[in-house]
Amino acid sequence: MTRVALALLAVLSLSGCFSVSTPPDERTDFARHRLAAEEALVHVTDPALSKADQLEWARRAVGHADRAIELEPERVEGHFYRAVGMGYVFERSNLSAVGRVGDLEQAALRARELDPAFEHGGPLRYLAMLYWKSPAWPAGPEDAGEHEVIEPLFLEAVEIAPLDPENHLRYAQYLFERGRNDDALRELRAAREALPGAEGLPAHERKQLEDEISELGAALSG
């Protein structure tokens, strides 16, 4: 669900983005935790790792994200990586998300509030997927299954980052499930066209998107 920039560039890009009241040592500490959370999330999706190892990386991501939030609560990164990491923890463990989805949702909502364009519309795409895939309230969030909430989130993500293949693919999958095959095909084509130009994708994440694009294409042509 995240992209990893080159480590050096990621750290250097942070140098001018902090509050003037943030001490230099805390800026360095934030950069370290921010980058560590981002890198941990890449390992979570690596199919070469065991489920137990993926879970450990997800927990590390949440830990680093929490520390990033403590240091810079008004920056988007910690909140977004916390939401993504918590989702992976629930997915890769036997823990029930019931009663804790609210924490996950609040982290994603805060990320959206701070910067909806972060990670190619990541907070928007994440919330759309959360509301689409979660069970109905009270087991899931109140907006679970609310299509008047879900589709605008996908649309905003596509509008903010029209060259991001995952935005188009997730929206296409949603449209296909809704029986809107013509619209799904349009978004699928956009995803396929955008994928070659997507920069910063780890090889296993690119392969996953390629496979999902092919799978949906076969379903739409069947």
MDAnalysis code that builds the backbone (N, CA, C; Angstrom):
import MDAnalysis as mda
import numpy as np

u = mda.Universe.empty(666, n_residues=222, atom_resindex=np.repeat(np.arange(222), 3), trajectory=True)
u.add_TopologyAttr("name", ["N", "CA", "C"] * 222)
u.add_TopologyAttr("resid", np.arange(1, 223))
u.add_TopologyAttr("resname", ["MET", "THR", "ARG", "VAL", "ALA", "LEU", "ALA", "LEU", "LEU", "ALA", "VAL", "LEU", "SER", "LEU", "SER", "GLY", "CYS", "PHE", "SER", "VAL", "SER", "THR", "PRO", "PRO", "ASP", "GLU", "ARG", "THR", "ASP", "PHE", "ALA", "ARG", "HIS", "ARG", "LEU", "ALA", "ALA", "GLU", "GLU", "ALA", "LEU", "VAL", "HIS", "VAL", "THR", "ASP", "PRO", "ALA", "LEU", "SER", "LYS", "ALA", "ASP", "GLN", "LEU", "GLU", "TRP", "ALA", "ARG", "ARG", "ALA", "VAL", "GLY", "HIS", "ALA", "ASP", "ARG", "ALA", "ILE", "GLU", "LEU", "GLU", "PRO", "GLU", "ARG", "VAL", "GLU", "GLY", "HIS", "PHE", "TYR", "ARG", "ALA", "VAL", "GLY", "MET", "GLY", "TYR", "VAL", "PHE", "GLU", "ARG", "SER", "ASN", "LEU", "SER", "ALA", "VAL", "GLY", "ARG", "VAL", "GLY", "ASP", "LEU", "GLU", "GLN", "ALA", "ALA", "LEU", "ARG", "ALA", "ARG", "GLU", "LEU", "ASP", "PRO", "ALA", "PHE", "GLU", "HIS", "GLY", "GLY", "PRO", "LEU", "ARG", "TYR", "LEU", "ALA", "MET", "LEU", "TYR", "TRP", "LYS", "SER", "PRO", "ALA", "TRP", "PRO", "ALA", "GLY", "PRO", "GLU", "ASP", "ALA", "GLY", "GLU", "HIS", "GLU", "VAL", "ILE", "GLU", "PRO", "LEU", "PHE", "LEU", "GLU", "ALA", "VAL", "GLU", "ILE", "ALA", "PRO", "LEU", "ASP", "PRO", "GLU", "ASN", "HIS", "LEU", "ARG", "TYR", "ALA", "GLN", "TYR", "LEU", "PHE", "GLU", "ARG", "GLY", "ARG", "ASN", "ASP", "ASP", "ALA", "LEU", "ARG", "GLU", "LEU", "ARG", "ALA", "ALA", "ARG", "GLU", "ALA", "LEU", "PRO", "GLY", "ALA", "GLU", "GLY", "LEU", "PRO", "ALA", "HIS", "GLU", "ARG", "LYS", "GLN", "LEU", "GLU", "ASP", "GLU", "ILE", "SER", "GLU", "LEU", "GLY", "ALA", "ALA", "LEU", "SER", "GLY"])
u.atoms.positions = np.array([
    [0.802, -1.166, 0.000],
    [0.000, 0.000, 0.000],
    [0.846, 1.230, 0.000],
    [2.451, 1.241, 0.284],
    [3.253, 2.451, 0.345],
    [4.398, 2.386, -0.641],
    [4.942, 3.537, -1.011],
    [6.106, 3.642, -1.875],
    [7.305, 4.040, -1.035],
    [8.466, 3.555, -1.399],
    [9.679, 3.925, -0.668],
    [10.595, 4.705, -1.591],
    [10.879, 5.921, -1.243],
    [11.850, 6.724, -1.973],
    [13.241, 6.287, -1.575],
    [14.233, 6.744, -2.312],
    [15.615, 6.472, -1.920],
    [15.851, 7.043, -0.541],
    [16.518, 6.275, 0.309],
    [16.646, 6.662, 1.711],
    [17.299, 8.026, 1.876],
    [18.352, 8.280, 1.159],
    [19.044, 9.550, 1.328],
    [18.159, 10.707, 0.920],
    [17.486, 10.574, -0.204],
    [16.613, 11.646, -0.651],
    [15.470, 11.854, 0.314],
    [14.970, 10.777, 0.885],
    [13.861, 10.900, 1.828],
    [14.273, 11.708, 3.040],
    [15.471, 11.440, 3.547],
    [15.933, 12.169, 4.725],
    [16.223, 13.614, 4.383],
    [16.894, 13.832, 3.254],
    [17.241, 15.196, 2.885],
    [16.009, 16.038, 2.618],
    [14.977, 15.432, 2.069],
    [13.777, 16.190, 1.734],
    [13.067, 16.704, 2.960],
    [13.365, 16.137, 4.118],
    [12.708, 16.559, 5.344],
    [13.333, 17.799, 5.957],
    [14.498, 18.190, 5.496],
    [15.267, 19.207, 6.206],
    [14.563, 20.542, 6.286],
    [13.737, 20.863, 5.304],
    [13.084, 22.161, 5.341],
    [11.611, 22.079, 5.619],
    [11.138, 20.957, 6.167],
    [9.700, 20.734, 6.282],
    [9.194, 20.702, 7.707],
    [9.987, 21.080, 8.667],
    [9.595, 20.975, 10.059],
    [9.115, 22.310, 10.594],
    [8.404, 22.232, 11.690],
    [8.046, 23.427, 12.433],
    [9.317, 24.118, 12.905],
    [9.303, 25.451, 12.891],
    [10.487, 26.195, 13.315],
    [10.792, 25.943, 14.780],
    [9.807, 25.442, 15.534],
    [10.015, 25.190, 16.955],
    [10.589, 23.813, 17.242],
    [10.734, 22.980, 16.211],
    [11.246, 21.626, 16.406],
    [12.764, 21.646, 16.526],
    [13.327, 21.180, 17.649],
    [14.782, 21.149, 17.808],
    [15.427, 20.268, 16.747],
    [16.659, 20.597, 16.331],
    [17.329, 19.819, 15.278],
    [17.446, 18.339, 15.588],
    [17.704, 17.972, 16.866],
    [17.850, 16.555, 17.177],
    [16.533, 15.813, 17.001],
    [15.415, 16.483, 17.302],
    [14.108, 15.852, 17.105],
    [13.784, 15.729, 15.620],
    [14.271, 16.672, 14.817],
    [14.070, 16.559, 13.374],
    [14.763, 15.305, 12.844],
    [15.969, 15.091, 13.287],
    [16.702, 13.897, 12.872],
    [16.008, 12.639, 13.373],
    [15.508, 12.673, 14.602],
    [14.817, 11.527, 15.180],
    [13.535, 11.236, 14.411],
    [12.793, 12.284, 14.079],
    [11.575, 12.097, 13.293],
    [11.899, 11.470, 11.944],
    [12.918, 12.000, 11.266],
    [13.291, 11.469, 9.958],
    [13.629, 9.985, 10.047],
    [14.310, 9.605, 11.100],
    [14.694, 8.200, 11.273],
    [13.469, 7.316, 11.460],
    [12.543, 7.723, 12.307],
    [11.352, 6.908, 12.554],
    [10.420, 6.906, 11.349],
    [10.328, 8.015, 10.689],
    [9.484, 8.095, 9.496],
    [9.984, 7.128, 8.428],
    [11.294, 7.148, 8.183],
    [11.876, 6.275, 7.176],
    [11.804, 4.812, 7.600],
    [12.020, 4.539, 8.885],
    [11.962, 3.161, 9.377],
    [10.558, 2.586, 9.229],
    [9.531, 3.393, 9.500],
    [8.151, 2.928, 9.331],
    [7.860, 2.625, 7.872],
    [8.312, 3.506, 6.997],
    [8.086, 3.330, 5.565],
    [8.757, 2.059, 5.054],
    [9.989, 1.852, 5.458],
    [10.722, 0.664, 5.015],
    [10.123, -0.615, 5.595],
    [9.662, -0.554, 6.835],
    [9.054, -1.736, 7.451],
    [7.823, -2.180, 6.679],
    [7.045, -1.224, 6.188],
    [5.829, -1.564, 5.457],
    [6.132, -2.247, 4.132],
    [7.278, -1.956, 3.543],
    [7.669, -2.664, 2.325],
    [7.926, -4.135, 2.626],
    [8.567, -4.421, 3.746],
    [8.830, -5.812, 4.131],
    [7.530, -6.565, 4.425],
    [6.533, -5.869, 4.938],
    [5.259, -6.518, 5.267],
    [4.643, -7.171, 4.039],
    [4.813, -6.553, 2.877],
    [4.172, -7.062, 1.663],
    [5.079, -7.972, 0.842],
    [6.242, -8.309, 1.375],
    [7.185, -9.154, 0.639],
    [6.742, -10.616, 0.725],
    [6.350, -11.227, -0.397],
    [5.861, -12.611, -0.355],
    [6.942, -13.622, -0.005],
    [8.207, -13.217, -0.058],
    [9.285, -14.139, 0.292],
    [9.398, -14.349, 1.796],
    [8.759, -13.493, 2.584],
    [8.819, -13.598, 4.039],
    [7.659, -14.427, 4.572],
    [7.878, -15.047, 5.704],
    [6.805, -15.803, 6.354],
    [5.763, -14.846, 6.917],
    [4.595, -15.387, 7.211],
    [3.539, -14.570, 7.800],
    [3.976, -13.999, 9.143],
    [4.722, -14.792, 9.909],
    [5.206, -14.327, 11.211],
    [6.178, -13.167, 11.052],
    [7.056, -13.263, 10.055],
    [8.006, -12.174, 9.817],
    [7.287, -10.924, 9.321],
    [6.303, -11.112, 8.458],
    [5.525, -9.971, 7.983],
    [4.815, -9.276, 9.143],
    [4.277, -10.067, 10.056],
    [3.600, -9.508, 11.223],
    [4.573, -8.709, 12.081],
    [5.767, -9.226, 12.261],
    [6.775, -8.513, 13.051],
    [7.130, -7.181, 12.401],
    [7.256, -7.162, 11.085],
    [7.540, -5.909, 10.391],
    [6.373, -4.938, 10.522],
    [5.148, -5.444, 10.484],
    [3.977, -4.573, 10.653],
    [3.987, -3.924, 12.032],
    [4.314, -4.710, 13.040],
    [4.373, -4.162, 14.400],
    [5.482, -3.119, 14.526],
    [6.604, -3.383, 13.871],
    [7.681, -2.394, 13.889],
    [7.220, -1.096, 13.218],
    [6.503, -1.232, 12.119],
    [6.016, -0.041, 11.417],
    [5.134, 0.800, 12.327],
    [4.240, 0.147, 13.058],
    [3.354, 0.872, 13.972],
    [4.167, 1.553, 15.069],
    [5.149, 0.854, 15.604],
    [5.977, 1.438, 16.655],
    [6.716, 2.677, 16.186],
    [7.314, 2.599, 15.012],
    [8.024, 3.763, 14.474],
    [7.042, 4.885, 14.126],
    [5.879, 4.517, 13.609],
    [4.879, 5.536, 13.286],
    [4.405, 6.255, 14.540],
    [4.184, 5.511, 15.604],
    [3.757, 6.132, 16.864],
    [4.800, 7.123, 17.370],
    [6.068, 6.745, 17.253],
    [7.129, 7.653, 17.696],
    [7.184, 8.897, 16.806],
    [6.965, 8.713, 15.516],
    [6.943, 9.856, 14.604],
    [5.807, 10.812, 14.957],
    [4.661, 10.256, 15.342],
    [3.526, 11.093, 15.740],
    [3.855, 11.873, 17.001],
    [4.502, 11.231, 17.951],
    [4.889, 11.919, 19.186],
    [5.795, 13.112, 18.890],
    [6.701, 12.939, 17.943],
    [7.670, 13.984, 17.631],
    [7.078, 15.092, 16.769],
    [6.242, 14.723, 15.816],
    [5.665, 15.700, 14.884],
    [4.193, 15.360, 14.643],
    [3.311, 15.683, 15.590],
    [1.906, 15.298, 15.459],
    [1.165, 15.992, 14.322],
    [1.710, 17.082, 13.806],
    [1.042, 17.809, 12.730],
    [1.565, 17.415, 11.352],
    [2.374, 16.391, 11.289],
    [2.832, 15.882, 9.995],
    [2.066, 14.606, 9.646],
    [1.873, 14.397, 8.369],
    [1.001, 13.322, 7.906],
    [1.623, 11.933, 8.045],
    [2.938, 11.837, 7.927],
    [3.568, 10.533, 7.744],
    [3.249, 9.532, 8.851],
    [3.431, 9.954, 10.100],
    [3.202, 9.032, 11.201],
    [1.780, 8.509, 11.244],
    [0.822, 9.389, 11.007],
    [-0.586, 8.987, 11.061],
    [-0.911, 7.995, 9.939],
    [-0.417, 8.271, 8.737],
    [-0.709, 7.375, 7.622],
    [-0.046, 6.016, 7.821],
    [1.216, 6.009, 8.203],
    [1.910, 4.733, 8.388],
    [1.346, 3.957, 9.572],
    [0.844, 4.659, 10.574],
    [0.185, 3.976, 11.688],
    [-1.068, 3.258, 11.195],
    [-1.879, 3.934, 10.397],
    [-3.099, 3.321, 9.876],
    [-2.777, 2.093, 9.033],
    [-1.829, 2.239, 8.122],
    [-1.464, 1.119, 7.249],
    [-0.879, -0.033, 8.064],
    [0.009, 0.292, 8.991],
    [0.624, -0.746, 9.809],
    [-0.379, -1.492, 10.663],
    [-1.312, -0.765, 11.282],
    [-2.334, -1.421, 12.094],
    [-3.187, -2.353, 11.247],
    [-3.518, -1.924, 10.037],
    [-4.290, -2.786, 9.154],
    [-3.581, -4.095, 8.873],
    [-2.279, -4.016, 8.631],
    [-1.500, -5.227, 8.380],
    [-1.389, -6.099, 9.630],
    [-1.290, -5.483, 10.797],
    [-1.232, -6.265, 12.040],
    [-2.503, -7.094, 12.192],
    [-3.655, -6.475, 11.967],
    [-4.916, -7.208, 12.070],
    [-4.990, -8.315, 11.015],
    [-4.527, -8.002, 9.813],
    [-4.634, -8.937, 8.694],
    [-3.732, -10.156, 8.870],
    [-2.567, -9.954, 9.453],
    [-1.576, -11.020, 9.534],
    [-1.469, -11.653, 10.918],
    [-2.429, -11.399, 11.763],
    [-2.442, -12.004, 13.094],
    [-3.832, -12.550, 13.370],
    [-3.983, -13.167, 14.517],
    [-5.288, -13.685, 14.915],
    [-6.063, -12.691, 15.766],
    [-5.548, -11.477, 15.857],
    [-6.224, -10.453, 16.643],
    [-7.490, -9.990, 15.941],
    [-8.535, -9.800, 16.687],
    [-9.765, -9.260, 16.132],
    [-9.661, -7.746, 16.054],
    [-10.114, -7.200, 14.930],
    [-10.107, -5.748, 14.769],
    [-11.321, -5.103, 15.415],
    [-12.260, -5.922, 15.880],
    [-13.465, -5.387, 16.509],
    [-13.072, -4.569, 17.733],
    [-13.570, -3.373, 17.790],
    [-13.269, -2.488, 18.900],
    [-12.016, -1.670, 18.705],
    [-11.216, -2.012, 17.673],
    [-9.982, -1.274, 17.419],
    [-9.976, -0.622, 16.048],
    [-10.991, -0.895, 15.248],
    [-11.065, -0.278, 13.929],
    [-11.142, 1.233, 14.054],
    [-11.745, 1.705, 15.135],
    [-11.846, 3.145, 15.340],
    [-10.486, 3.807, 15.414],
    [-9.517, 3.162, 16.078],
    [-8.168, 3.715, 16.155],
    [-7.541, 3.790, 14.771],
    [-7.717, 2.732, 14.017],
    [-7.182, 2.678, 12.664],
    [-7.825, 3.755, 11.791],
    [-9.145, 3.865, 11.873],
    [-9.862, 4.853, 11.076],
    [-9.445, 6.269, 11.446],
    [-9.287, 6.535, 12.734],
    [-8.915, 7.879, 13.166],
    [-7.533, 8.263, 12.656],
    [-6.616, 7.310, 12.630],
    [-5.286, 7.598, 12.092],
    [-5.372, 7.960, 10.614],
    [-6.185, 7.216, 9.867],
    [-6.339, 7.498, 8.443],
    [-7.054, 8.825, 8.213],
    [-8.061, 9.116, 9.014],
    [-8.775, 10.388, 8.885],
    [-7.858, 11.565, 9.194],
    [-7.003, 11.399, 10.204],
    [-6.065, 12.470, 10.538],
    [-5.064, 12.669, 9.408],
    [-4.613, 11.581, 8.801],
    [-3.709, 11.689, 7.657],
    [-4.385, 12.423, 6.510],
    [-5.633, 12.106, 6.269],
    [-6.368, 12.797, 5.210],
    [-6.493, 14.282, 5.517],
    [-6.770, 14.602, 6.753],
    [-6.913, 16.000, 7.153],
    [-5.610, 16.773, 6.942],
    [-4.490, 16.136, 7.253],
    [-3.200, 16.815, 7.162],
    [-2.702, 16.929, 5.727],
    [-2.878, 15.875, 4.939],
    [-2.389, 15.903, 3.553],
    [-3.015, 14.769, 2.754],
    [-4.163, 15.006, 2.120],
    [-4.822, 13.930, 1.367],
    [-4.012, 13.444, 0.171],
    [-3.070, 14.252, -0.301],
    [-2.276, 13.872, -1.472],
    [-1.058, 13.025, -1.123],
    [-0.785, 12.835, 0.157],
    [0.408, 12.086, 0.558],
    [0.375, 10.668, -0.002],
    [1.539, 10.195, -0.453],
    [1.654, 8.842, -1.030],
    [0.625, 8.630, -2.143],
    [0.547, 9.619, -3.040],
    [-0.309, 9.498, -4.219],
    [-1.788, 9.334, -3.843],
    [-2.245, 10.172, -2.926],
    [-3.633, 10.056, -2.475],
    [-3.846, 8.899, -1.524],
    [-2.788, 8.478, -0.841],
    [-2.859, 7.307, 0.031],
    [-3.937, 7.351, 1.096],
    [-4.085, 8.459, 1.844],
    [-5.142, 8.493, 2.866],
    [-6.537, 8.315, 2.278],
    [-6.769, 8.871, 1.096],
    [-8.080, 8.749, 0.450],
    [-8.324, 7.312, 0.003],
    [-7.331, 6.745, -0.652],
    [-7.455, 5.355, -1.122],
    [-7.627, 4.398, 0.048],
    [-6.885, 4.648, 1.115],
    [-6.949, 3.778, 2.290],
    [-8.337, 3.820, 2.918],
    [-8.886, 5.012, 3.090],
    [-10.219, 5.128, 3.683],
    [-11.275, 4.489, 2.790],
    [-11.146, 4.684, 1.474],
    [-12.098, 4.059, 0.553],
    [-12.070, 2.542, 0.700],
    [-10.875, 1.968, 0.758],
    [-10.752, 0.521, 0.918],
    [-11.274, 0.068, 2.275],
    [-10.991, 0.842, 3.310],
    [-11.454, 0.496, 4.656],
    [-12.977, 0.430, 4.703],
    [-13.631, 1.441, 4.163],
    [-15.096, 1.478, 4.204],
    [-15.716, 0.451, 3.266],
    [-15.013, 0.117, 2.203],
    [-15.519, -0.879, 1.259],
    [-15.390, -2.298, 1.819],
    [-14.261, -2.611, 2.408],
    [-13.966, -3.985, 2.798],
    [-14.362, -4.342, 4.228],
    [-14.609, -3.351, 5.067],
    [-14.900, -3.633, 6.476],
    [-16.310, -4.180, 6.663],
    [-16.527, -4.960, 7.711],
    [-17.887, -5.389, 8.052],
    [-18.713, -4.202, 8.518],
    [-20.007, -4.394, 8.510],
    [-20.912, -3.312, 8.901],
    [-20.720, -2.944, 10.369],
    [-21.066, -1.722, 10.687],
    [-21.050, -1.258, 12.070],
    [-22.040, -2.100, 12.892],
    [-21.735, -2.478, 14.147],
    [-20.664, -1.953, 14.997],
    [-19.336, -2.705, 14.897],
    [-19.290, -3.814, 14.142],
    [-18.011, -4.516, 14.009],
    [-17.010, -3.681, 13.226],
    [-17.508, -2.930, 12.251],
    [-16.661, -2.066, 11.438],
    [-16.986, -0.609, 11.675],
    [-16.384, 0.289, 10.897],
    [-16.653, 1.719, 11.052],
    [-18.071, 2.070, 10.621],
    [-18.559, 3.198, 11.074],
    [-19.932, 3.601, 10.770],
    [-20.164, 3.761, 9.275],
    [-19.133, 4.162, 8.537],
    [-19.290, 4.374, 7.100],
    [-19.027, 3.121, 6.272],
    [-18.858, 1.976, 6.904],
    [-18.648, 0.735, 6.160],
    [-19.839, 0.466, 5.248],
    [-19.557, 0.200, 3.976],
    [-20.605, -0.099, 3.016],
    [-21.380, 1.096, 2.518],
    [-21.015, 2.290, 2.947],
    [-21.725, 3.502, 2.523],
    [-21.123, 3.984, 1.198],
    [-21.780, 3.632, 0.100],
    [-21.203, 3.905, -1.216],
    [-21.149, 5.389, -1.537],
    [-22.016, 6.176, -0.920],
    [-21.952, 7.621, -1.142],
    [-20.729, 8.232, -0.466],
    [-20.087, 7.472, 0.409],
    [-18.827, 7.896, 1.029],
    [-17.642, 7.270, 0.290],
    [-17.767, 6.006, -0.060],
    [-16.654, 5.260, -0.649],
    [-16.262, 5.793, -2.020],
    [-17.232, 5.928, -2.919],
    [-16.873, 6.315, -4.287],
    [-16.252, 7.705, -4.374],
    [-16.760, 8.715, -3.657],
    [-16.082, 10.020, -3.705],
    [-14.632, 9.966, -3.240],
    [-14.321, 9.081, -2.304],
    [-12.934, 8.941, -1.869],
    [-12.064, 8.392, -2.995],
    [-12.547, 7.366, -3.688],
    [-11.805, 6.848, -4.835],
    [-11.640, 7.921, -5.904],
    [-12.703, 8.644, -6.187],
    [-12.655, 9.679, -7.217],
    [-11.656, 10.770, -6.867],
    [-11.625, 11.161, -5.606],
    [-10.683, 12.200, -5.185],
    [-9.245, 11.703, -5.291],
    [-9.018, 10.448, -4.935],
    [-7.672, 9.884, -5.055],
    [-7.216, 9.879, -6.511],
    [-8.100, 9.469, -7.413],
    [-7.773, 9.447, -8.841],
    [-7.525, 10.858, -9.359],
    [-8.304, 11.809, -8.878],
    [-8.138, 13.194, -9.319],
    [-6.816, 13.777, -8.820],
    [-6.467, 13.489, -7.578],
    [-5.229, 14.014, -7.001],
    [-3.996, 13.375, -7.636],
    [-4.051, 12.079, -7.869],
    [-2.889, 11.357, -8.413],
    [-3.329, 10.500, -9.600],
    [-3.618, 11.128, -10.738],
    [-4.154, 10.385, -11.885],
    [-3.156, 9.435, -12.533],
    [-1.878, 9.583, -12.223],
    [-0.868, 8.704, -12.806],
    [-0.486, 7.558, -11.883],
    [-1.196, 7.408, -10.785],
    [-0.900, 6.319, -9.858],
    [-1.712, 5.086, -10.242],
    [-1.068, 3.971, -10.568],
    [-1.819, 2.795, -11.016],
    [-2.699, 2.185, -9.942],
    [-2.278, 2.255, -8.680],
    [-3.074, 1.618, -7.636],
    [-4.394, 2.338, -7.422],
    [-4.406, 3.655, -7.547],
    [-5.667, 4.382, -7.420],
    [-6.685, 3.873, -8.435],
    [-6.252, 3.755, -9.692],
    [-7.160, 3.288, -10.745],
    [-7.544, 1.823, -10.541],
    [-6.589, 1.002, -10.138],
    [-6.878, -0.424, -9.960],
    [-7.877, -0.651, -8.843],
    [-7.679, -0.035, -7.692],
    [-8.609, -0.242, -6.577],
    [-10.003, 0.266, -6.930],
    [-10.059, 1.395, -7.600],
    [-11.358, 1.921, -8.022],
    [-12.001, 0.970, -9.023],
    [-11.204, 0.427, -9.947],
    [-11.736, -0.528, -10.922],
    [-12.291, -1.768, -10.235],
    [-11.585, -2.275, -9.242],
    [-12.059, -3.449, -8.507],
    [-13.376, -3.152, -7.800],
    [-13.463, -1.976, -7.231],
    [-14.700, -1.567, -6.557],
    [-15.851, -1.486, -7.557],
    [-15.601, -0.864, -8.700],
    [-16.647, -0.722, -9.716],
    [-17.087, -2.084, -10.249],
    [-16.139, -2.986, -10.423],
    [-16.471, -4.329, -10.894],
    [-17.381, -5.043, -9.904],
    [-17.066, -4.933, -8.632],
    [-17.908, -5.559, -7.619],
    [-19.303, -4.957, -7.609],
    [-19.405, -3.700, -7.981],
    [-20.704, -3.021, -8.032],
    [-21.460, -3.315, -9.323],
    [-20.863, -4.094, -10.222],
    [-21.523, -4.443, -11.467],
    [-21.423, -3.386, -12.544],
    [-20.538, -2.427, -12.375],
    [-20.373, -1.341, -13.348],
    [-19.153, -1.654, -14.220],
    [-19.330, -2.625, -15.092],
    [-18.198, -3.172, -15.827],
    [-17.568, -2.189, -16.800],
    [-18.375, -1.359, -17.459],
    [-17.808, -0.393, -18.402],
    [-16.904, 0.603, -17.676],
    [-17.369, 1.084, -16.536],
    [-16.552, 2.010, -15.749],
    [-15.314, 1.307, -15.202],
    [-15.484, 0.060, -14.784],
    [-14.345, -0.702, -14.270],
    [-13.285, -0.897, -15.348],
    [-13.721, -1.171, -16.576],
    [-12.776, -1.360, -17.674],
    [-12.007, -0.077, -17.964],
    [-12.698, 1.046, -17.882],
    [-12.025, 2.343, -18.085],
    [-10.907, 2.540, -17.063],
    [-11.215, 2.279, -15.805],
    [-10.210, 2.461, -14.756],
    [-9.096, 1.419, -14.853],
    [-9.452, 0.214, -15.268],
    [-8.436, -0.825, -15.429],
    [-7.440, -0.439, -16.516],
    [-7.940, 0.099, -17.612],
    [-7.043, 0.544, -18.684],
    [-6.123, 1.655, -18.191],
    [-6.675, 2.554, -17.391],
    [-5.857, 3.636, -16.834],
    [-4.773, 3.081, -15.917],
    [-5.117, 2.060, -15.129],
    [-4.130, 1.432, -14.245],
    [-3.025, 0.776, -15.057],
    [-3.411, 0.069, -16.103],
    [-2.426, -0.629, -16.941],
    [-1.491, 0.370, -17.623],
    [-2.048, 1.481, -18.081],
    [-1.229, 2.493, -18.755],
    [-0.289, 3.205, -17.784],
    [-0.728, 3.361, -16.540],
    [0.073, 4.110, -15.564],
    [1.195, 3.278, -14.953],
    [1.048, 1.970, -14.928],
    [1.998, 1.124, -14.199],
    [3.447, 1.247, -14.682],
    [3.717, 1.263, -15.993],
    [5.126, 1.351, -16.413],
    [5.833, 2.609, -15.922],
    [5.107, 3.697, -15.748],
    [5.720, 4.947, -15.324],
    [5.746, 5.159, -13.828],
    [5.232, 4.214, -13.061],
    [5.191, 4.363, -11.603],
    [6.588, 4.175, -11.034],
    [7.098, 5.208, -10.388],
    [8.453, 5.168, -9.847],
    [8.444, 4.782, -8.372],
    [9.519, 4.166, -7.928],
    [9.683, 3.850, -6.517],
    [8.969, 2.604, -6.050],
    [8.400, 1.833, -6.973],
    [7.697, 0.610, -6.578],
    [8.692, -0.526, -6.361],
    [8.706, -1.150, -5.189],
    [9.506, -2.367, -5.023],
    [9.041, -3.432, -6.012],
    [9.943, -4.300, -6.408],
    [9.637, -5.290, -7.441],
    [8.438, -6.150, -7.071],
    [8.339, -6.551, -5.802],
    [7.232, -7.438, -5.433],
    [5.900, -6.691, -5.433],
    [5.905, -5.397, -5.148],
    [4.663, -4.632, -5.209],
    [4.234, -4.414, -6.656],
    [5.199, -4.158, -7.536],
    [4.877, -4.017, -8.959],
    [4.293, -5.323, -9.497],
    [4.912, -6.445, -9.122],
    [4.408, -7.752, -9.578],
    [2.994, -7.986, -9.072],
    [2.707, -7.603, -7.833],
    [1.372, -7.778, -7.278],
    [0.346, -6.972, -8.065],
    [0.683, -5.734, -8.403],
    [-0.235, -4.910, -9.187],
    [-0.436, -5.503, -10.578],
    [0.640, -5.963, -11.195],
    [0.522, -6.587, -12.517],
    [-0.421, -7.782, -12.471],
    [-0.266, -8.620, -11.456],
    [-1.108, -9.810, -11.334],
    [-2.573, -9.430, -11.125],
    [-2.822, -8.436, -10.294],
    [-4.201, -8.026, -10.026],
    [-4.834, -7.376, -11.249],
    [-4.047, -6.628, -12.011],
    [-4.554, -6.045, -13.252],
    [-4.942, -7.147, -14.227],
    [-4.084, -8.150, -14.361],
    [-4.383, -9.273, -15.259],
    [-5.611, -10.044, -14.793],
    [-5.721, -10.252, -13.497],
    [-6.859, -10.995, -12.949],
    [-8.173, -10.266, -13.211],
    [-8.188, -8.968, -12.980],
    [-9.416, -8.214, -13.218],
    [-9.723, -8.139, -14.705],
    [-8.679, -8.013, -15.526],
    [-8.897, -7.998, -16.967],
    [-9.549, -9.280, -17.454],
    [-9.102, -10.409, -16.924],
    [-9.695, -11.694, -17.299],
    [-11.145, -11.779, -16.851],
    [-11.429, -11.269, -15.661],
    [-12.802, -11.299, -15.150],
    [-13.723, -10.425, -15.990],
    [-13.226, -9.293, -16.436],
    [-14.052, -8.385, -17.233],
    [-14.273, -8.896, -18.650],
    [-13.353, -9.688, -19.152],
    [-13.489, -10.206, -20.512],
    [-14.192, -11.556, -20.547],
    [-14.448, -12.124, -19.369],
    [-15.049, -13.448, -19.293],
    [-16.556, -13.443, -19.510],
])
